[in-house]
Amino acid sequence: QSESLVVCDVDEDLVKKLKEFRFRKETNNAAIISELY
């Protein structure tokens, strides 16, 4: 559920990336964390 909390704070563009990266869950988490931080 951590992803849902992140989506609430991220921009719509990042949300779209999240959906696209969902296919790669592991890479998705790393990529999002890198962008946010």
Summary of the structure (lengths in Angstrom):
residues: 37
radius of gyration: 8.7
end to end distance: 19.2
largest distance: 21.9
contacts: 79
relative contact order: 0.18
helix: 81%
strand: 0%
